[in-house]
Amino acid sequence: MDLLELISISPIADSNNKAFYAMAFDRENFYFNRESSKAVYKYDQELGFIDRYDIPKKYTSICYDSKDDCYWAAVGDCNNRIFRLDLSFSEIDYIKIRPSEMKFSRIAGISYDPQDDTLFVTFNHGILEIDKSGNQTARQLNCGQLYLAALSVSPNYLAVYLKNSKQYIALYTNENVFIDYEIIPCDYIINNMILHKCSDDFYLYILAMKNRTYSYLLKFRYNNFY
């Protein structure tokens, strides 16, 4: 059985024709934003536009925290802080992090792990897991690839990276031991991903960019058999 089973590829309609770079999901609706705009765009699960929210910064990454009912966001070139936002997307706090080996690397994405109540922060040169006190654990460091995203699928995690002109989604144990991978065609460059459980199935939603202009949502069934 494959790690991922493709269910659908759906365009995300947007009159600006500028790709979304970040995605959050609050178990009911999707929230997208792009690097060039101080706004978050709310869509339903059928990708129908609902609303637009102003935000204080041009965030490059965003995720939803189901425990504290808030959002976390990052600005790509500000690689030592993760900002906490309330439900109206106003900044209310931040976590200070120590990028260490990634001090010259921008933040590519963040995701929330509800199992351990931590954040996975993806830098172009590595991945850190960070708790809300700022304590951090290295997941991947300078392995000769360009990292795009990471996501906990407890007790394991997924990492997306580019290497030798190929795009990989790789599965690792919590001890950073490689398990399996899938190759995703570079026609769709991955920007973000979330995991959603529906009944007894797990679905992986991937926000991807085509031709550096158009946004698509790729839906996979995640075969959680490891």
C-alpha positions in Angstrom: 0.0 0.0 0.0 1.3 3.5 -0.9 1.9 6.0 1.8 -0.4 8.5 0.0 -3.4 7.9 -2.3 -4.4 10.9 -4.4 -8.1 11.8 -4.1 -8.4 15.1 -5.9 -6.6 18.2 -7.3 -8.7 21.4 -7.0 -7.9 25.0 -8.0 -8.4 27.7 -5.4 -10.3 30.5 -7.2 -8.8 33.9 -6.6 -9.2 37.0 -8.7 -5.7 38.2 -8.1 -4.1 35.2 -9.7 -1.3 35.3 -7.1 -0.4 32.1 -5.4 -1.2 31.5 -1.7 1.9 30.5 0.3 0.3 29.5 3.7 -2.7 27.6 4.9 -4.5 26.9 8.2 -7.5 24.8 8.9 -9.8 25.2 12.0 -11.6 21.9 11.4 -14.4 23.8 9.6 -12.8 26.2 7.1 -9.5 26.9 5.3 -7.5 30.1 5.8 -5.0 31.1 3.1 -2.5 34.0 2.8 0.2 35.1 0.5 3.6 36.8 1.1 2.7 40.0 -0.7 -0.5 40.8 1.2 -1.5 41.8 4.7 -4.6 39.7 4.5 -6.0 36.2 5.3 -8.6 34.7 3.0 -11.3 32.4 4.5 -12.7 29.5 2.3 -15.1 26.7 3.0 -14.3 23.0 2.5 -15.6 23.2 -1.0 -13.1 26.1 -1.6 -15.8 28.7 -1.8 -14.6 32.2 -0.7 -16.2 33.4 2.6 -14.3 36.4 3.9 -11.1 38.4 4.1 -9.3 39.5 7.3 -6.6 42.2 7.6 -3.4 41.2 9.4 -0.6 43.3 10.9 2.3 41.8 9.0 3.0 40.0 5.7 3.1 36.5 7.2 4.6 33.8 5.1 3.3 30.9 7.3 0.3 30.3 9.4 -1.3 27.4 11.3 -4.2 26.7 13.7 -3.7 25.6 17.3 -6.7 23.5 18.3 -5.8 23.4 22.0 -5.5 27.1 22.7 -7.9 28.0 19.9 -5.5 30.5 18.3 -3.2 30.8 15.3 0.6 30.9 15.0 2.3 32.8 12.2 5.8 33.5 10.9 7.5 36.0 8.7 10.0 34.2 6.5 13.0 36.4 7.0 12.4 36.9 10.7 13.6 33.5 11.7 13.8 33.9 15.5 10.1 34.5 16.4 6.8 32.7 15.9 3.8 35.1 16.5 0.6 34.1 18.3 -2.6 35.5 16.9 -6.1 35.5 18.3 -9.2 34.4 16.3 -9.4 37.9 14.7 -5.7 37.6 13.6 -4.4 40.2 15.9 -1.0 39.6 17.4 -1.1 38.8 21.1 2.2 37.1 21.9 5.3 35.5 20.4 7.7 32.6 21.0 11.4 33.5 20.7 13.4 30.7 19.1 17.1 30.1 18.5 17.6 29.1 14.9 21.3 28.0 15.7 22.4 26.2 12.5 19.5 27.8 10.6 20.4 31.4 11.5 20.9 32.3 7.9 17.9 30.3 6.7 14.4 31.7 6.3 11.3 30.1 7.7 9.4 28.1 5.0 6.5 26.9 7.1 5.0 26.1 10.5 2.5 23.4 11.6 0.9 22.5 14.9 1.1 19.1 16.6 -2.0 18.5 18.7 -0.6 15.3 20.2 2.4 17.0 21.9 1.1 20.6 21.8 4.2 21.7 19.9 5.0 23.5 16.6 7.0 22.2 13.7 9.0 25.0 12.2 10.5 24.4 8.8 13.5 26.4 7.7 15.0 26.1 4.2 18.0 24.2 5.8 16.3 22.2 8.5 13.3 21.5 10.8 12.8 22.2 14.5 10.1 21.1 16.8 9.4 23.8 19.4 7.3 23.9 22.5 5.4 27.0 23.7 8.2 27.8 26.2 10.7 28.0 23.3 12.4 24.7 24.0 13.4 23.1 20.7 14.4 19.7 19.2 16.2 19.3 15.9 14.3 17.1 13.5 16.4 17.7 10.3 19.5 19.7 9.9 21.5 20.6 6.8 21.0 17.3 4.9 21.8 18.7 1.5 18.2 19.4 0.5 15.8 22.4 0.5 13.0 21.9 3.0 9.5 23.2 2.2 7.2 21.9 4.9 6.9 19.5 7.9 3.9 18.0 9.7 3.4 15.7 12.7 1.6 12.5 12.0 2.2 11.2 15.5 4.1 9.1 16.4 5.9 10.0 13.2 6.3 13.1 11.1 6.4 14.1 7.4 9.0 16.3 5.8 8.8 17.9 2.3 12.0 18.7 0.5 13.5 19.3 -2.9 16.6 17.3 -3.9 18.2 16.7 -7.3 15.2 18.3 -9.1 12.7 16.0 -7.4 10.1 16.8 -4.7 9.8 14.3 -1.8 7.4 13.8 1.0 9.3 11.6 3.5 8.1 9.9 6.6 10.3 9.7 9.7 9.9 8.3 13.2 10.0 10.6 16.2 13.6 9.6 16.6 14.3 10.9 13.0 14.7 7.5 11.5 13.6 7.4 7.8 10.6 5.1 7.0 9.3 5.8 3.6 8.7 8.4 0.9 6.6 9.5 -2.0 7.7 11.7 -5.0 5.3 14.5 -5.8 5.6 15.9 -9.4 7.3 19.3 -9.4 4.4 20.6 -11.5 2.9 21.3 -8.1 5.4 22.9 -5.7 4.3 22.3 -2.1 3.9 25.3 0.2 2.0 23.8 3.1 0.1 20.8 4.4 -2.4 19.8 7.1 -3.8 16.5 8.3 -7.5 16.1 8.9 -9.3 13.0 10.3 -12.7 12.3 8.9 -14.5 9.2 10.3 -11.8 6.5 10.3 -9.7 8.0 7.5 -6.9 10.5 7.6 -6.6 13.0 4.8 -3.6 15.1 3.9 -4.4 18.4 2.3 -1.5 20.0 0.4 -1.4 23.7 -0.6 0.6 23.7 -3.8 1.6 26.3 -6.5 1.5 25.7 -10.2 3.5 27.8 -12.7 4.5 30.0 -9.7 1.1 31.7 -10.1 -1.9 29.5 -9.4 -2.9 27.8 -6.1 -4.2 24.3 -5.9 -5.4 22.1 -3.0 -4.2 18.5 -3.4 -6.1 16.0 -1.3 -4.6 12.6 -0.4 -5.7 9.7 1.8 -2.9 9.2 4.3 -2.4 5.5 4.9 -1.4 5.6 8.5 -0.2 2.0 8.7 3.3 2.5 10.2 
